[in-house]
Amino acid sequence: MTKGAVWGESGLSDNGPPSKRANSKPQIASLAIDAMGGDNAPEAVLAGIDLSAERHPNAKFLLVGDEARIAPMLDAYPRAKKSCVIRHAETFIPGDMKPTLALRMRGASMRLAIDAVAAGEVEGLVSAGNTGALMALAKVLVKTLPEIDRPALGAIMPSARGDVVMLDLGANVACDSRNLVEFAIMGDAFARAVLGLPNPSIGLLNVGSEELKGDDRVRQAADILRADTGINFYGFVEGHDITAGTVDVVVTDGFTGNVALKTGEGALKLMRELLKQVFTSTIPARLGYLLARPALDRLREWMDPRRYNGAILLGLSGVVVKSHGGTDAMGFAHAVDVAMDMVTHGFTHQIREGVARLHTAELVGSTP
């Protein structure tokens, strides 16, 4: 481990980050990790990297944080120690700091991790720190892909038929039809890269499944997606289709998506509370719980939020994954897994290909 070390053509180098992204392509699959972000940092972060290093033995991690704290703790995590290089950060961004103030903290661990992505040292980053600060810094420093108008916040959610991708979850409160089409392209690329689906189905969230339902922007987006864009467009879906798993990717604006996400989280908490009340109300109910415990354990494992940890800011020039601030090692490892899947499967390249297909379809459609 070397303070300030980076990856170069011949391995580790102490020369600092390269000055231009275009001249610095990473030689191996690599991620920057904000070691100081989150409620349980750096302990949960290091333990999570240790788990991820077992799953991805060839991965390399640029661990950004307080070296005096991190270096001794790494001794307890041999796999993480082998795959990590430490870059010292003087401070970190508090969870309650406003994004405008966070932009000024040039020496913070999150800022230095994002700088590494922007400079091309690494291909992505994972942070469990301040969400608003991460989004602001990523948009300013990593920047949006030239082909994309606005980045979107996406995540994986459980359904009756398996995992479902949903976006936008709050990055863009107001969207036009073009934004929704770009979200569909990004969701398609994400489902291919992370869920391993060869031809994911895409649905636009609407107030009904009929073609005449919804406002102009939703109907216009549907018309574009029905053209030859290379997207497997299912059509309109409703709220109940999200958990039913009717489609693999659910696309909507950030306001609707955030409301749907929070509603789903509330419904899950209600279900847990009701089950607790039912199985503790009487002695026969407690006995019933003992009989049902194996099935309930499987349900708890299936619905474990750690399995779905990792919100992704899609549409940037690098991979940016936001881990939940209160997660543990297993949850953080899942967030790292998502980032690694996006890197190794060329997620940003797939977005560019999708937008290129869209442009081709528009040109063909406009030809008399």
C-alpha positions as semicolon CSV with decimal commas, in nm:
position;residue;x (nm);y (nm);z (nm)
1;M;0,000;0,000;0,000
2;T;0,138;0,334;-0,099
3;K;0,012;0,675;-0,004
4;G;-0,105;0,857;-0,314
5;A;-0,026;0,560;-0,540
6;V;-0,212;0,502;-0,865
7;W;-0,225;0,233;-1,130
8;G;-0,011;0,276;-1,436
9;E;0,100;0,061;-1,728
10;S;0,359;-0,117;-1,516
11;G;0,162;-0,139;-1,193
12;L;0,171;0,101;-0,902
13;S;0,312;0,449;-0,942
14;D;0,364;0,737;-0,700
15;N;0,340;1,005;-0,964
16;G;-0,014;1,111;-0,873
17;P;-0,321;1,121;-1,094
18;P;-0,287;1,183;-1,468
19;S;-0,390;1,528;-1,585
20;K;-0,624;1,434;-1,869
21;R;-0,884;1,161;-1,885
22;A;-0,836;1,100;-2,258
23;N;-0,470;1,003;-2,206
24;S;-0,526;0,767;-1,913
25;K;-0,718;0,447;-1,972
26;P;-0,719;0,212;-1,670
27;Q;-0,521;-0,107;-1,729
28;I;-0,735;-0,325;-1,498
29;A;-1,088;-0,330;-1,357
30;S;-1,064;-0,072;-1,081
31;L;-1,287;0,126;-0,849
32;A;-1,236;0,416;-0,612
33;I;-1,393;0,366;-0,268
34;D;-1,494;0,647;-0,036
35;A;-1,370;0,479;0,281
36;M;-1,508;0,747;0,514
37;G;-1,864;0,773;0,378
38;G;-2,156;0,621;0,566
39;D;-2,275;0,566;0,921
40;N;-2,053;0,261;0,977
41;A;-1,739;0,376;0,797
42;P;-1,466;0,278;0,769
43;E;-1,530;-0,060;0,935
44;A;-1,825;-0,167;0,717
45;V;-1,650;-0,037;0,405
46;L;-1,333;-0,241;0,465
47;A;-1,527;-0,554;0,556
48;G;-1,741;-0,508;0,244
49;I;-1,435;-0,473;0,021
50;D;-1,296;-0,791;0,177
51;L;-1,610;-0,977;0,065
52;S;-1,597;-0,818;-0,280
53;A;-1,230;-0,905;-0,322
54;E;-1,322;-1,271;-0,279
55;R;-1,587;-1,242;-0,552
56;H;-1,364;-1,032;-0,781
57;P;-1,006;-1,149;-0,719
58;N;-0,863;-0,946;-1,009
59;A;-1,023;-0,618;-0,906
60;K;-0,824;-0,329;-0,764
61;F;-0,956;-0,066;-0,524
62;L;-0,832;0,286;-0,463
63;L;-0,925;0,333;-0,098
64;V;-0,965;0,703;-0,019
65;G;-0,975;0,814;0,343
66;D;-0,785;0,875;0,665
67;E;-0,472;0,662;0,618
68;A;-0,388;0,663;0,987
69;R;-0,720;0,493;1,062
70;I;-0,751;0,273;0,755
71;A;-0,403;0,119;0,730
72;P;-0,403;-0,059;1,070
73;M;-0,761;-0,180;1,021
74;L;-0,676;-0,344;0,687
75;D;-0,464;-0,602;0,870
76;A;-0,788;-0,770;0,975
77;Y;-0,900;-0,802;0,612
78;P;-0,626;-0,979;0,414
79;R;-0,814;-0,997;0,084
80;A;-0,896;-0,627;0,099
81;K;-0,538;-0,540;0,197
82;K;-0,404;-0,727;-0,104
83;S;-0,636;-0,553;-0,353
84;C;-0,634;-0,198;-0,211
85;V;-0,413;0,107;-0,246
86;I;-0,469;0,385;0,007
87;R;-0,493;0,751;-0,089
88;H;-0,498;0,978;0,213
89;A;-0,784;1,224;0,256
90;E;-0,767;1,491;0,523
91;T;-1,141;1,500;0,592
92;F;-1,481;1,368;0,482
93;I;-1,816;1,518;0,384
94;P;-2,073;1,496;0,669
95;G;-2,407;1,339;0,594
96;D;-2,598;1,659;0,668
97;M;-2,381;1,894;0,463
98;K;-2,549;2,080;0,175
99;P;-2,421;1,997;-0,175
100;T;-2,319;2,357;-0,236
101;L;-2,081;2,341;0,060
102;A;-1,961;1,991;-0,030
103;L;-1,843;2,119;-0,369
104;R;-1,583;2,332;-0,188
105;M;-1,429;2,047;0,014
106;R;-1,148;1,958;-0,224
107;G;-0,962;1,743;0,028
108;A;-1,258;1,527;0,133
109;S;-1,254;1,151;0,071
110;M;-1,560;1,160;-0,155
111;R;-1,417;1,445;-0,361
112;L;-1,082;1,271;-0,410
113;A;-1,256;0,946;-0,508
114;I;-1,463;1,129;-0,769
115;D;-1,151;1,313;-0,889
116;A;-0,993;0,972;-0,956
117;V;-1,285;0,875;-1,181
118;A;-1,281;1,210;-1,359
119;A;-0,906;1,181;-1,421
120;G;-0,940;0,830;-1,564
121;E;-0,740;0,656;-1,291
122;V;-1,030;0,426;-1,212
123;E;-1,346;0,331;-1,396
124;G;-1,598;0,392;-1,119
125;L;-1,658;0,461;-0,753
126;V;-1,873;0,351;-0,462
127;S;-1,967;0,573;-0,169
128;A;-2,205;0,536;0,124
129;G;-2,174;0,907;0,202
130;N;-2,394;1,212;0,153
131;T;-2,630;1,142;-0,141
132;G;-2,682;1,504;-0,246
133;A;-2,311;1,576;-0,233
134;L;-2,229;1,265;-0,436
135;M;-2,479;1,354;-0,708
136;A;-2,361;1,715;-0,725
137;L;-1,992;1,628;-0,735
138;A;-2,042;1,351;-0,989
139;K;-2,240;1,575;-1,225
140;V;-1,982;1,854;-1,202
141;L;-1,662;1,647;-1,214
142;V;-1,737;1,318;-1,389
143;K;-1,986;1,490;-1,620
144;T;-2,274;1,355;-1,823
145;L;-2,209;1,153;-2,138
146;P;-2,227;1,380;-2,445
147;E;-2,507;1,163;-2,583
148;I;-2,724;1,203;-2,269
149;D;-2,918;1,514;-2,171
150;R;-2,966;1,429;-1,801
151;P;-2,836;1,151;-1,575
152;A;-3,092;0,943;-1,389
153;L;-3,095;0,764;-1,054
154;G;-3,172;0,394;-1,085
155;A;-3,185;0,089;-0,860
156;I;-3,269;-0,280;-0,852
157;M;-3,593;-0,382;-0,682
158;P;-3,753;-0,720;-0,600
159;S;-4,058;-0,850;-0,783
160;A;-4,262;-1,170;-0,805
161;R;-4,064;-1,273;-1,114
162;G;-3,716;-1,166;-1,007
163;D;-3,518;-0,844;-1,001
164;V;-3,651;-0,529;-1,169
165;V;-3,463;-0,212;-1,265
166;M;-3,641;0,118;-1,203
167;L;-3,542;0,472;-1,298
168;D;-3,556;0,769;-1,246
169;L;-3,586;0,762;-0,866
170;G;-3,543;1,131;-0,792
171;A;-3,263;1,290;-0,992
172;N;-3,505;1,467;-1,231
173;V;-3,840;1,579;-1,093
174;A;-3,960;1,708;-1,430
175;C;-3,880;1,525;-1,756
176;D;-3,977;1,554;-2,121
177;S;-4,031;1,271;-2,367
178;R;-3,668;1,274;-2,481
179;N;-3,548;1,229;-2,123
180;L;-3,777;0,928;-2,077
181;V;-3,645;0,768;-2,396
182;E;-3,287;0,818;-2,278
183;F;-3,381;0,668;-1,940
184;A;-3,515;0,363;-2,126
185;I;-3,186;0,326;-2,314
186;M;-2,986;0,355;-1,989
187;G;-3,216;0,109;-1,812
188;D;-3,177;-0,136;-2,101
189;A;-2,797;-0,113;-2,081
190;F;-2,801;-0,151;-1,702
191;A;-3,025;-0,461;-1,711
192;R;-2,795;-0,619;-1,967
193;A;-2,478;-0,538;-1,772
194;V;-2,589;-0,611;-1,415
195;L;-2,883;-0,852;-1,443
196;G;-2,734;-1,036;-1,740
197;L;-3,053;-1,012;-1,947
198;P;-2,990;-1,044;-2,323
199;N;-3,308;-0,862;-2,426
200;P;-3,473;-0,688;-2,127
201;S;-3,830;-0,567;-2,163
202;I;-3,894;-0,196;-2,101
203;G;-4,215;-0,043;-1,967
204;L;-4,321;0,320;-1,925
205;L;-4,501;0,384;-1,596
206;N;-4,842;0,534;-1,665
207;V;-5,191;0,570;-1,516
208;G;-5,314;0,292;-1,742
209;S;-5,194;0,039;-1,996
210;E;-5,405;0,171;-2,285
211;E;-5,221;0,368;-2,555
212;L;-5,443;0,674;-2,507
213;K;-5,370;0,702;-2,134
214;G;-5,122;0,950;-1,987
215;D;-4,998;1,295;-2,081
216;D;-4,834;1,401;-2,408
217;R;-4,476;1,344;-2,296
218;V;-4,541;0,983;-2,196
219;R;-4,728;0,906;-2,518
220;Q;-4,458;1,075;-2,728
221;A;-4,188;0,874;-2,553
222;A;-4,384;0,556;-2,622
223;D;-4,412;0,643;-2,992
224;I;-4,035;0,687;-3,014
225;L;-3,964;0,361;-2,830
226;R;-4,202;0,171;-3,057
227;A;-3,980;0,268;-3,352
228;D;-3,679;0,061;-3,449
229;T;-3,450;0,168;-3,163
230;G;-3,328;-0,178;-3,062
231;I;-3,532;-0,153;-2,741
232;N;-3,768;-0,434;-2,643
233;F;-4,052;-0,197;-2,557
234;Y;-4,344;-0,364;-2,379
235;G;-4,567;-0,058;-2,358
236;F;-4,731;0,119;-2,065
237;V;-4,729;-0,038;-1,719
238;E;-4,909;0,057;-1,398
239;G;-4,796;0,072;-1,037
240;H;-4,886;-0,288;-0,958
241;D;-4,673;-0,408;-1,250
242;I;-4,356;-0,300;-1,068
243;T;-4,381;-0,568;-0,799
244;A;-4,549;-0,814;-1,037
245;G;-4,239;-0,812;-1,255
246;T;-4,437;-0,749;-1,571
247;V;-4,128;-0,592;-1,731
248;D;-3,756;-0,598;-1,653
249;V;-3,712;-0,219;-1,657
250;V;-3,964;0,041;-1,536
251;V;-3,909;0,395;-1,666
252;T;-4,063;0,710;-1,521
253;D;-3,980;1,066;-1,416
254;G;-3,794;1,131;-1,091
255;F;-4,095;1,262;-0,900
256;T;-4,317;0,961;-0,974
257;G;-4,030;0,718;-0,929
258;N;-3,934;0,852;-0,589
259;V;-4,294;0,841;-0,468
260;A;-4,328;0,482;-0,592
261;L;-4,002;0,383;-0,423
262;K;-4,096;0,536;-0,088
263;T;-4,444;0,383;-0,109
264;G;-4,291;0,041;-0,168
265;E;-4,055;0,083;0,126
266;G;-4,347;0,185;0,348
267;A;-4,554;-0,114;0,236
268;L;-4,266;-0,348;0,317
269;K;-4,228;-0,201;0,666
270;L;-4,603;-0,237;0,719
271;M;-4,592;-0,602;0,613
272;R;-4,309;-0,672;0,857
273;E;-4,494;-0,501;1,141
274;L;-4,818;-0,688;1,068
275;L;-4,638;-1,024;1,056
276;K;-4,473;-0,944;1,388
277;Q;-4,808;-0,859;1,544
278;V;-4,977;-1,170;1,405
279;F;-4,709;-1,412;1,524
280;T;-4,675;-1,261;1,874
281;S;-5,042;-1,199;1,954
282;T;-5,124;-1,536;2,115
283;I;-4,955;-1,856;2,229
284;P;-5,097;-2,057;1,931
285;A;-4,966;-1,783;1,702
286;R;-4,618;-1,819;1,854
287;L;-4,633;-2,193;1,794
288;G;-4,743;-2,123;1,439
289;Y;-4,439;-1,903;1,394
290;L;-4,210;-2,192;1,491
291;L;-4,370;-2,406;1,220
292;A;-4,355;-2,129;0,961
293;R;-4,006;-2,009;1,054
294;P;-3,817;-2,186;0,770
295;A;-4,045;-2,027;0,510
296;L;-4,028;-1,688;0,682
297;D;-3,649;-1,709;0,688
298;R;-3,649;-1,764;0,313
299;L;-3,883;-1,467;0,271
300;R;-3,661;-1,250;0,492
301;E;-3,358;-1,346;0,286
302;W;-3,539;-1,272;-0,040
303;M;-3,655;-0,931;0,082
304;D;-3,327;-0,843;0,255
305;P;-3,257;-0,479;0,155
306;R;-2,885;-0,550;0,153
307;R;-2,935;-0,760;-0,160
308;Y;-3,063;-0,450;-0,339
309;N;-2,817;-0,200;-0,196
310;G;-2,666;0,038;-0,446
311;A;-2,842;0,324;-0,625
312;I;-2,675;0,415;-0,952
313;L;-2,633;0,754;-1,116
314;L;-2,676;0,652;-1,479
315;G;-2,564;0,852;-1,781
316;L;-2,226;0,976;-1,655
317;S;-1,886;0,926;-1,817
318;G;-1,791;0,695;-1,532
319;V;-1,967;0,449;-1,302
320;V;-2,102;0,606;-0,981
321;V;-2,282;0,387;-0,725
322;K;-2,439;0,515;-0,403
323;S;-2,454;0,267;-0,117
324;H;-2,706;0,314;0,162
325;G;-2,540;0,505;0,445
326;G;-2,651;0,267;0,718
327;T;-2,565;-0,061;0,546
328;D;-2,329;-0,326;0,679
329;A;-2,045;-0,514;0,510
330;M;-2,273;-0,741;0,309
331;G;-2,477;-0,448;0,179
332;F;-2,167;-0,252;0,084
333;A;-2,027;-0,556;-0,095
334;H;-2,344;-0,576;-0,304
335;A;-2,301;-0,212;-0,404
336;V;-1,944;-0,287;-0,510
337;D;-2,068;-0,588;-0,707
338;V;-2,309;-0,364;-0,900
339;A;-2,030;-0,119;-0,984
340;M;-1,796;-0,399;-1,088
341;D;-2,060;-0,553;-1,316
342;M;-2,114;-0,216;-1,484
343;V;-1,741;-0,170;-1,538
344;T;-1,664;-0,519;-1,667
345;H;-1,960;-0,526;-1,906
346;G;-1,890;-0,189;-2,066
347;F;-2,201;-0,013;-1,940
348;T;-2,121;0,335;-2,074
349;H;-2,034;0,190;-2,415
350;Q;-2,373;0,017;-2,427
351;I;-2,545;0,349;-2,355
352;R;-2,360;0,513;-2,642
353;E;-2,463;0,230;-2,875
354;G;-2,825;0,264;-2,764
355;V;-2,832;0,639;-2,827
356;A;-2,670;0,583;-3,168
357;R;-2,950;0,340;-3,259
358;L;-3,203;0,600;-3,149
359;H;-3,047;0,866;-3,371
360;T;-3,047;0,624;-3,666
361;A;-3,414;0,544;-3,612
362;E;-3,499;0,914;-3,597
363;L;-3,315;0,981;-3,920
364;V;-3,492;0,695;-4,094
365;G;-3,826;0,811;-3,958
366;S;-3,771;1,164;-4,083
367;T;-3,679;1,055;-4,437
368;P;-3,970;1,120;-4,677
